[in-house]
Amino acid sequence: MSIQKEKEYREIFLAEALENYTEINRLLTALEKSVGDLKVVQALFRLTHTLKGNATGMGYEKIAEMAHVMEDFFGEVRDGRIVLGTDIFTSVFKSADVLGQLIDSIKTQKDVKYRGIKTKLEVLIKAAKQGYSLSQPNGQSQSKSELVKVDPSEENEMDADSGESVVVSFSDLVQVPVKKLDDLLDLVGELVIERDRIIANNMRSHSTNEFSRLNRISSDLQYSVMDVRLVQVGFLFNKFHRIVRDASTKESKHVMLKLEGSETEIDRNILQVISDSLIHLIRNAIGHGIERPEQRKQNGKPEEGTVTLSASSESDTVIIKIKDDGVGIDPQRIKNKAIERGLISLQDAALMTNRDLTMLIFEPGFSTIDEVTAISGRGVGMDVVKKAIDSVGGTVAVDSMIGEGTIFTLTLPSSMAVKSTLLFELGSQTYAIPLSYTESVISIFKSDIHKTGNELITIYLNKTIHIVFLSDLFDPSYDKKAGKYKSFDKLQSKAKLEVVVVSFGGNRIGFIVDKLLQQKEIVEKPLKKPFDSISFLSGVTILGNGNVCLALSIPGVLNALFNSQVNRTINA
Amino acid sequence: MIDSKQNDSQQTGIGNERSTQIVVFKLGQEEYGLHIDQIKEVVITPNITRMPQTSSFMRGVANIRGNVIAILDLENKFGLECSNDHAVSENNFTLVIESDEYKMGILVRDVPNTLSISSASIENAVFTGDNQAGQSYITGIVKLEKRLIIMIDIFKVINDQDVQLFKKQNGLAA
């Protein structure tokens, strides 16, 4: 980790820790007013736990120790073994103060005495564990100080310290709610739309130079705002140490987590959307992938399994890989299971490649593990993983070797805000198709298209391309059987067609559109209710002329086409 | 929604003189009403972009002051379209409705008018013939001399649609 990165991490830890500390103080005050509010105690327990975790991760042992003791303490309070009285509150507040000083000392490098109060809490916890009732109802317990073996000088020093340190500390980072960033981005998006509108209106009357400065500034602004939203994947990755530890303990397996490329940057919202998916994939890798130690030994592998989580960026996409060195995915087992579950027919199964078979794990209701284990779910997970990744415009691929391990590769856009798209016209409406899925744009004649087995295909540069009339697909009265030929048959025999060829998940499809417009970077707005369940679209944007432009979701469209194909073969 | 209903019944309990303002618009030959606080503004219907995968009463989306808003055709939804007067059937105005969850527009032909009525004149219990969920968006009937205004809960109309869309999609996937 470079010094720069380390500094950045420290800043972020500090900001988070300060926030935690403020929250602890607030909750403590609240708790003092309503003693016995278990919700507050639980919140304190969680906060101290988080702080402990973060501090351990950063190597701030003192803070971790202090937070640990406090966590234990609140645990005892929660379980009712410590009854909070006035004098105990004094200690707790003091410990919170010391915690604050410790956090502060990262910046000031000041030496903070914390053992005294820590021991005090430890004694309280120990006593509670032994079953003492520690607090008299009126809060006058006199024996505690005798129990506590504190170096008096240390405690005095600490008191003196806390006296002078009622200084409000400021962090160099500003915490901004994501909502505000979203709003800001929305505004910038509107600005860009407005800019386009003005430029479009004045195209003739002014030279293009007139607006070049406006163009540049607004673009810069847009990219700056996008940049603010980028976070390092490391934030998410670092939280996985704990998940791996917990999961492997539960399954009694030995697993090491290796992180690579933690400094890769990605849009915060994308990271949020995929975080559950990553957790799921990692749990699966441990639950289904990594073998038990004795089995690994037999197979000549090191007893400890490795799960590698790596990230890298490639132009405007981020690639996240989850790799394990476990048993791998057996296509035959998947095949049997899929047939058993009725996901595919016997005939279809024979024709499917291993790769296709492996992709079946993403079908809803699929699970190869017969018994449900503690951590890997009940086959409700992988399809959700795929949906989440599709929803941000990403793709997922699986590579597996039996006995060697499995790699899940997620390809994600690094920013959700701006999409390079190709605009086209269809039925006097404008649509946008993301360039990341667009393979080529070709122009063909009607005679180049052939009817083959209920499908329309064409050959272009030796590649077979399925042809779909988008207008048919979007027509509500679209009948799957008859529909494919309807628009085609209506065409004049010499008609020239514009085709946008897209590919996704190994399927290549050419969409017939009315007219191709220009290439454009759009600021996409997500679909809001009641349209949020439309799978064909990923979002909308407003064009320079004020009309709404629909952005196609290629995964959504292709999944629908592909699924209906599978359905037809099953039903036939 | 539940809150407002409770308020209504409370108001009728306290005194019959409490008045509420409603916005009345014509759908087909019938008059429909919404509570005024559900309506944000009335605008001239902008250019509507159709959306795929939606039922026909979802006319699409439109750009209203920089917001992309769903546009509904309730005449279509309630089966009130009159095909004989094509010239007038332009839906010229859009009622913009806003809640925390939804933002949408309802197409109407004429500028809707507001009406002050006493809460007591809203008949809450309406017998709709069947107790299907599809009917539950009718919250009451207002009888004024010769007029009959059907009060609807617009958000229930949409929730109903959500379910339909969901079912449709599941049907596609199954």
Interface residues (C-beta under 8 A of the other chain):
Chain A: E190 I193 P364 G427 Q429 L473 F474 P476 K525 K528 K529 P530 F531 S533 I534 S535 F536 L537 V540 I542 G546 N547 V548 C549 L550 A560 N563 S564
Chain B: P46 N47 T49 R50 M51 P52 Q53 T54 S55 S56 M58 G60 V61 A62 N63 G66 V68 A70 E101 Y102 K103 M104 I158 Q161 D162 L165 F166 Q169 L172 A173
